[in-house]
Amino acid sequence: MVDPENLDAVFVSHLHEDHMAMIPYLVRRGYSEPIYMTRPTRELGVKQWVKWARILEEDGRSLYSVTDAVNAERLIREVRYGDVIEIGDLRITIGLAGHALGSAHFLVEEKKGKKLLYLADVNKGSHVLRDFEEPKTRPDAMIINASYGDNIIDMEATKRKLAEILGHTLLEGSVLFPVTPTGRAQETLMILYSIRDKIKDTTIIATEKIRKATETLNKYQGELKETYMEQIREVLEDIVFAKEEEILEAAGKPGYIILAEDLMMMGFSRRIFMEIKDDPRSAVIHTGYKAPGTFARQLVMARNTMCFTWNSEPLVFRTRVYDIPIKMHFDLHDNISLVESMGRPLLILHHGEEPRSLRLALALSNYVEPKRILLPSTPSKTFLG
């Protein structure tokens, strides 16, 4: 565990919980230096601090409190893309990541020495957000995202697959998309818009949280693609935003596409699933990462056996479950292109579960010497020892 007294600053890449949820815990342990993040990350991410503080308090755990979350917010200093922050002998440049609203990557430079590029989560090809912008400076080392391993995400194939599943499912049942309210919800809506001619006579219904998140997203037009801004009004005209009870009533009815938070199915999306779990005519389509221990991970892993244990109780279901990734991170092609354009620096792989991270390391060894590819999660210093 990092000693807060040894930290001069904290840089937050984006609003997702796996990247910022533990910061109030640092503050609880005595951290009192600046916390740098973009304005969207502050607006949306701090709410999650408060949410998790309340959940922890309700569960009787003392990891951190609402007071710690409030104290952490007081330390925030907002940054913009292109800003340069100097701390001691280091110069940190903020770059556009393209993964989530307000997401950033960081080029860390010693004033007279080495350069490290920390990518956090980055993406290009989004229907909503502007693409990742490469730094003009080549780094000596680069921390890259291994989420997709050596997989290549073909979004045109994804759209065809979604159109096929939706086409035959919606004739007799409904389809649930668990999403994050900001980002994946709008990405999913834009994909549905792109295949609208194949899913006619359907009703797209979404929660009020997704409506509010869309309004928040639209405030930051500088981060959004022009095509999204041109189309989103038309997209929203075809969506019914409803209260939770109205959405629960629609679950299982033919012709309904339901978008509900949250992605890990620990909240409202799980309530909807429980309404349709015994209906073989309906389906759940999962499009993103499922963290270990979450309901979503258990459900997707059990999609063939159609039963698993949850809260020490057996859960049997008949509704169909699909796992169809919507691209939100760099895939293999993106990572290879970046490694080559950045001059094939030393690579440190993060944000990928094994064996995916190992498969990415093996693929990248065709471009970078194996001894220059590090996997910090493994006992050995390099992936080939």
C-alpha positions as CSV (number, residue, x, y, z in Angstrom):
1,M,0.0,0.0,0.0
2,V,1.3,3.4,-1.0
3,D,2.2,5.7,1.9
4,P,0.2,9.0,1.4
5,E,3.1,11.0,2.9
6,N,5.2,9.9,-0.1
7,L,2.8,11.4,-2.7
8,D,3.2,14.9,-4.1
9,A,0.1,14.7,-6.3
10,V,-2.5,12.4,-7.7
11,F,-3.6,12.4,-11.4
12,V,-7.0,10.9,-12.2
13,S,-7.4,9.6,-15.7
14,H,-11.2,9.4,-15.8
15,L,-14.5,8.9,-14.0
16,H,-14.7,5.1,-13.9
17,E,-14.7,3.6,-10.5
18,D,-11.7,1.3,-11.1
19,H,-9.6,4.4,-11.7
20,M,-10.8,6.8,-8.9
21,A,-13.0,5.1,-6.3
22,M,-10.3,4.6,-3.7
23,I,-9.0,8.2,-3.6
24,P,-11.1,9.2,-0.5
25,Y,-9.4,6.3,1.2
26,L,-6.0,8.0,0.5
27,V,-7.4,11.2,2.0
28,R,-8.7,9.2,5.1
29,R,-5.1,8.0,5.6
30,G,-3.7,11.5,5.5
31,Y,-3.2,12.5,1.9
32,S,-3.6,16.3,1.5
33,E,-1.8,17.3,-1.7
34,P,-3.5,18.2,-5.1
35,I,-5.7,15.8,-7.0
36,Y,-5.7,16.7,-10.7
37,M,-8.6,15.8,-13.0
38,T,-10.7,17.2,-15.8
39,R,-14.0,19.0,-15.2
40,P,-16.2,16.2,-16.5
41,T,-14.3,13.7,-14.3
42,R,-15.0,15.9,-11.3
43,E,-18.6,16.5,-12.1
44,L,-19.5,12.8,-12.5
45,G,-16.8,11.0,-10.6
46,V,-17.2,12.7,-7.2
47,K,-20.8,11.5,-7.1
48,Q,-19.4,8.0,-7.1
49,W,-17.2,8.7,-4.1
50,V,-20.3,9.8,-2.2
51,K,-22.3,6.8,-3.5
52,W,-19.6,4.3,-2.4
53,A,-19.1,6.0,0.9
54,R,-22.8,5.5,1.7
55,I,-22.7,1.9,0.5
56,L,-19.7,1.2,2.7
57,E,-21.4,2.8,5.7
58,E,-24.5,0.8,5.2
59,D,-22.5,-2.4,5.0
60,G,-20.7,-1.5,8.3
61,R,-17.3,-1.2,6.6
62,S,-15.0,1.8,7.5
63,L,-13.0,2.0,4.3
64,Y,-14.0,5.7,3.9
65,S,-16.9,8.0,4.7
66,V,-18.9,10.7,3.1
67,T,-16.7,13.2,5.0
68,D,-13.6,11.7,3.4
69,A,-15.2,12.1,0.0
70,V,-16.0,15.7,0.7
71,N,-12.5,16.3,1.9
72,A,-11.1,14.7,-1.2
73,E,-13.2,17.0,-3.4
74,R,-11.6,20.0,-1.7
75,L,-8.2,18.9,-3.0
76,I,-9.3,18.7,-6.7
77,R,-7.6,21.0,-9.2
78,E,-9.2,21.0,-12.6
79,V,-7.1,20.6,-15.8
80,R,-7.7,20.8,-19.5
81,Y,-6.2,18.9,-22.4
82,G,-2.9,20.4,-23.3
83,D,-2.2,21.7,-19.8
84,V,1.3,21.1,-18.4
85,I,1.7,20.6,-14.6
86,E,5.2,20.9,-13.1
87,I,5.9,19.0,-9.8
88,G,9.5,19.1,-8.7
89,D,11.7,17.8,-11.5
90,L,8.7,16.3,-13.4
91,R,6.5,17.9,-16.2
92,I,3.1,16.2,-16.8
93,T,1.2,17.0,-20.0
94,I,-2.5,16.2,-20.1
95,G,-3.8,14.5,-23.3
96,L,-7.2,13.5,-24.8
97,A,-7.9,9.8,-24.3
98,G,-11.2,9.2,-26.0
99,H,-12.4,6.5,-23.7
100,A,-14.9,8.3,-21.5
101,L,-16.1,11.8,-21.0
102,G,-13.2,13.8,-19.6
103,S,-10.8,10.9,-19.9
104,A,-7.1,11.8,-20.1
105,H,-3.7,10.3,-20.6
106,F,-0.5,11.7,-19.1
107,L,3.0,12.2,-20.6
108,V,5.4,12.4,-17.6
109,E,8.8,13.9,-18.4
110,E,11.9,14.4,-16.3
111,K,13.1,17.9,-17.1
112,K,16.5,16.5,-18.1
113,G,15.8,12.8,-18.6
114,K,13.3,10.0,-19.4
115,K,9.8,10.2,-20.7
116,L,6.9,7.9,-19.6
117,L,3.5,7.8,-21.3
118,Y,0.7,6.6,-19.1
119,L,-2.3,5.8,-21.3
120,A,-4.9,4.6,-18.7
121,D,-7.9,3.7,-20.9
122,V,-7.8,5.1,-24.4
123,N,-10.0,4.5,-27.5
124,K,-10.6,5.6,-31.0
125,G,-13.5,4.8,-33.3
126,S,-16.2,5.9,-30.8
127,H,-19.6,7.0,-32.2
128,V,-19.7,9.6,-29.5
129,L,-16.3,10.9,-28.3
130,R,-13.4,12.4,-30.1
131,D,-10.6,10.0,-30.7
132,F,-7.4,9.5,-28.7
133,E,-4.8,12.1,-29.6
134,E,-1.2,10.8,-29.7
135,P,1.5,13.0,-28.0
136,K,4.0,14.4,-30.4
137,T,6.9,13.4,-28.1
138,R,8.1,9.8,-28.3
139,P,8.4,8.2,-24.8
140,D,11.1,6.0,-23.5
141,A,8.4,3.8,-21.8
142,M,4.7,3.4,-22.2
143,I,2.0,1.9,-20.0
144,I,-0.6,0.5,-22.3
145,N,-4.1,-1.0,-21.9
146,A,-4.4,-4.8,-22.2
147,S,-8.2,-5.0,-21.7
148,Y,-8.8,-6.8,-25.0
149,G,-5.6,-8.8,-25.1
150,D,-4.8,-9.9,-28.6
151,N,-8.5,-9.6,-29.8
152,I,-9.5,-7.3,-32.7
153,I,-12.9,-5.7,-32.2
154,D,-14.7,-5.4,-35.5
155,M,-17.6,-3.0,-34.9
156,E,-19.2,-3.7,-38.2
157,A,-19.4,-7.4,-37.3
158,T,-20.7,-6.4,-33.9
159,K,-23.5,-4.4,-35.5
160,R,-24.5,-7.3,-37.8
161,K,-24.6,-9.6,-34.8
162,L,-26.7,-7.2,-32.8
163,A,-29.1,-6.7,-35.7
164,E,-29.5,-10.5,-36.0
165,I,-30.1,-11.1,-32.3
166,L,-32.5,-8.2,-31.9
167,G,-34.4,-9.1,-35.1
168,H,-35.5,-12.5,-33.9
169,T,-35.7,-11.8,-30.1
170,L,-37.9,-8.7,-30.3
171,L,-40.7,-10.5,-32.2
172,E,-41.6,-12.3,-29.0
173,G,-39.6,-10.8,-26.1
174,S,-37.6,-7.9,-24.9
175,V,-33.9,-7.2,-24.8
176,L,-32.0,-5.7,-21.8
177,F,-28.7,-3.8,-22.3
178,P,-27.0,-3.2,-18.9
179,V,-24.9,0.0,-19.4
180,T,-23.1,2.8,-17.6
181,P,-25.3,5.9,-17.8
182,T,-22.6,8.2,-19.3
183,G,-20.6,6.8,-22.2
184,R,-21.7,3.2,-22.9
185,A,-25.4,4.2,-22.9
186,Q,-24.9,6.8,-25.6
187,E,-22.6,4.6,-27.6
188,T,-25.2,1.8,-27.5
189,L,-27.9,4.3,-28.6
190,M,-25.8,5.4,-31.6
191,I,-25.2,1.8,-32.6
192,L,-28.9,1.1,-32.4
193,Y,-29.5,4.2,-34.5
194,S,-27.1,2.9,-37.1
195,I,-29.1,-0.4,-37.5
196,R,-32.5,1.2,-37.1
197,D,-33.7,-0.1,-40.5
198,K,-33.2,-3.7,-39.2
199,I,-35.1,-3.2,-35.9
200,K,-38.2,-1.4,-37.0
201,D,-41.4,-1.4,-34.9
202,T,-39.5,-1.6,-31.7
203,T,-39.6,0.7,-28.6
204,I,-36.3,1.8,-27.0
205,I,-36.9,2.6,-23.3
206,A,-34.3,4.0,-20.9
207,T,-34.1,5.2,-17.4
208,E,-34.2,8.8,-16.2
209,K,-30.6,8.5,-15.1
210,I,-29.5,7.9,-18.7
211,R,-31.5,10.9,-19.9
212,K,-29.8,13.1,-17.3
213,A,-26.4,11.6,-18.2
214,T,-27.0,12.4,-21.9
215,E,-27.8,16.0,-21.0
216,T,-24.6,16.2,-19.0
217,L,-22.6,14.7,-21.9
218,N,-24.0,17.2,-24.4
219,K,-22.8,20.1,-22.3
220,Y,-19.2,19.1,-23.2
221,Q,-19.5,19.5,-27.0
222,G,-15.8,20.1,-27.3
223,E,-15.2,16.4,-26.5
224,L,-17.9,15.0,-28.8
225,K,-17.8,14.1,-32.5
226,E,-19.7,16.3,-34.9
227,T,-21.6,13.3,-36.2
228,Y,-22.9,12.6,-32.7
229,M,-24.1,16.1,-32.2
230,E,-25.8,16.0,-35.6
231,Q,-27.6,12.8,-34.9
232,I,-28.3,12.7,-31.2
233,R,-31.4,14.9,-31.3
234,E,-33.0,12.5,-33.8
235,V,-31.9,9.5,-31.8
236,L,-33.5,10.9,-28.6
237,E,-36.8,11.5,-30.4
238,D,-37.2,7.7,-30.7
239,I,-36.5,6.9,-27.1
240,V,-38.9,6.7,-24.2
241,F,-37.4,7.8,-20.9
242,A,-39.3,6.3,-18.0
243,K,-39.4,5.7,-14.3
244,E,-38.2,2.5,-12.9
245,E,-41.6,1.0,-12.3
246,E,-42.7,1.7,-15.9
247,I,-39.6,0.0,-17.2
248,L,-40.1,-3.0,-15.0
249,E,-43.6,-3.3,-16.5
250,A,-42.2,-3.3,-20.0
251,A,-39.7,-6.1,-19.2
252,G,-40.6,-9.2,-21.1
253,K,-43.0,-7.6,-23.5
254,P,-42.4,-8.1,-27.2
255,G,-40.6,-5.3,-29.1
256,Y,-38.9,-3.5,-26.1
257,I,-35.2,-2.7,-26.0
258,I,-34.4,-1.6,-22.5
259,L,-31.3,0.3,-21.5
260,A,-30.6,0.4,-17.7
261,E,-27.8,1.1,-15.3
262,D,-25.6,-0.5,-14.2
263,L,-23.0,-2.4,-16.3
264,M,-22.0,-4.8,-13.5
265,M,-25.7,-5.6,-12.8
266,M,-25.4,-4.8,-9.1
267,G,-28.3,-2.3,-9.3
268,F,-31.4,-1.6,-11.3
269,S,-30.4,-3.6,-14.4
270,R,-30.3,-6.7,-12.1
271,R,-33.9,-6.0,-11.0
272,I,-35.0,-6.0,-14.7
273,F,-33.1,-9.3,-15.2
274,M,-35.0,-10.9,-12.3
275,E,-38.2,-9.9,-14.0
276,I,-37.3,-11.7,-17.3
277,K,-35.0,-14.5,-16.0
278,D,-37.6,-17.2,-16.6
279,D,-38.6,-16.0,-20.1
280,P,-36.7,-17.9,-22.9
281,R,-38.1,-15.4,-25.4
282,S,-36.2,-12.5,-24.0
283,A,-32.4,-11.7,-23.8
284,V,-29.7,-9.9,-22.0
285,I,-26.9,-8.4,-24.2
286,H,-23.8,-7.5,-22.3
287,T,-21.3,-5.3,-24.1
288,G,-18.6,-4.4,-21.6
289,Y,-16.2,-5.6,-18.9
290,K,-17.6,-7.6,-16.1
291,A,-15.5,-7.3,-12.9
292,P,-14.8,-10.5,-10.9
293,G,-17.4,-11.1,-8.2
294,T,-20.1,-9.1,-9.8
295,F,-23.5,-10.4,-10.9
296,A,-22.8,-9.6,-14.5
297,R,-19.6,-11.7,-14.5
298,Q,-21.4,-14.7,-12.9
299,L,-24.3,-14.4,-15.3
300,V,-22.2,-14.3,-18.4
301,M,-20.0,-17.2,-17.3
302,A,-23.2,-19.2,-16.7
303,R,-24.9,-18.4,-20.0
304,N,-24.5,-22.0,-21.2
305,T,-25.4,-23.9,-18.0
306,M,-28.0,-21.3,-17.2
307,C,-27.5,-21.6,-13.4
308,F,-25.1,-20.2,-10.8
309,T,-24.9,-19.4,-7.1
310,W,-25.5,-15.9,-5.9
311,N,-25.6,-14.9,-2.3
312,S,-25.2,-18.6,-1.4
313,E,-28.5,-19.4,-3.2
314,P,-28.9,-21.2,-6.5
315,L,-30.1,-19.0,-9.4
316,V,-31.6,-20.7,-12.4
317,F,-32.6,-18.7,-15.5
318,R,-34.0,-19.4,-18.9
319,T,-33.6,-16.0,-20.7
320,R,-30.7,-15.9,-23.2
321,V,-27.5,-14.1,-22.3
322,Y,-25.1,-12.8,-24.9
323,D,-21.6,-11.2,-24.6
324,I,-21.0,-8.9,-27.5
325,P,-18.2,-6.3,-26.9
326,I,-18.7,-2.7,-28.0
327,K,-15.3,-1.2,-28.5
328,M,-14.3,1.2,-25.7
329,H,-10.6,0.5,-25.4
330,F,-7.6,0.0,-27.8
331,D,-7.7,-3.5,-29.4
332,L,-4.7,-5.3,-30.8
333,H,-4.5,-3.3,-34.1
334,D,-4.7,0.0,-32.1
335,N,-1.9,-1.1,-29.8
336,I,0.4,-2.3,-32.5
337,S,-0.1,0.9,-34.5
338,L,0.6,3.0,-31.3
339,V,3.7,1.0,-30.4
340,E,5.2,1.5,-33.9
341,S,4.3,5.2,-34.1
342,M,5.8,5.8,-30.6
343,G,9.1,4.3,-31.7
344,R,8.7,0.9,-30.0
345,P,9.5,2.0,-26.4
346,L,9.6,-0.2,-23.3
347,L,6.1,-1.5,-22.7
348,I,4.3,-2.0,-19.4
349,L,0.9,-3.8,-19.8
350,H,-1.9,-3.0,-17.4
351,H,-5.7,-3.2,-17.0
352,G,-5.9,-6.7,-18.5
353,E,-6.7,-9.9,-16.8
354,E,-4.6,-13.0,-17.5
355,P,-4.4,-14.7,-19.9
356,R,-5.5,-11.7,-22.1
357,S,-2.5,-9.6,-21.0
358,L,-0.1,-12.5,-21.7
359,R,-1.6,-13.0,-25.1
360,L,-1.1,-9.3,-25.9
361,A,2.5,-9.5,-24.7
362,L,3.1,-12.4,-27.0
363,A,1.5,-10.6,-29.9
364,L,3.6,-7.4,-29.3
365,S,6.8,-9.4,-29.0
366,N,6.7,-9.4,-32.8
367,Y,7.4,-5.7,-32.7
368,V,9.3,-5.2,-29.4
369,E,12.0,-7.4,-27.8
370,P,10.3,-9.7,-25.2
371,K,12.6,-8.4,-22.5
372,R,11.2,-4.9,-23.1
373,I,7.6,-6.0,-22.3
374,L,6.7,-6.0,-18.6
375,L,3.7,-7.6,-16.9
376,P,3.7,-6.2,-13.4
377,S,0.9,-8.6,-12.3
378,T,3.2,-11.6,-12.9
379,P,6.0,-12.8,-10.5
380,S,8.7,-12.5,-13.2
381,K,9.9,-9.1,-14.5
382,T,9.2,-9.9,-18.2
383,F,6.6,-12.2,-19.7
384,L,9.2,-14.6,-20.9
385,G,11.3,-14.4,-17.7
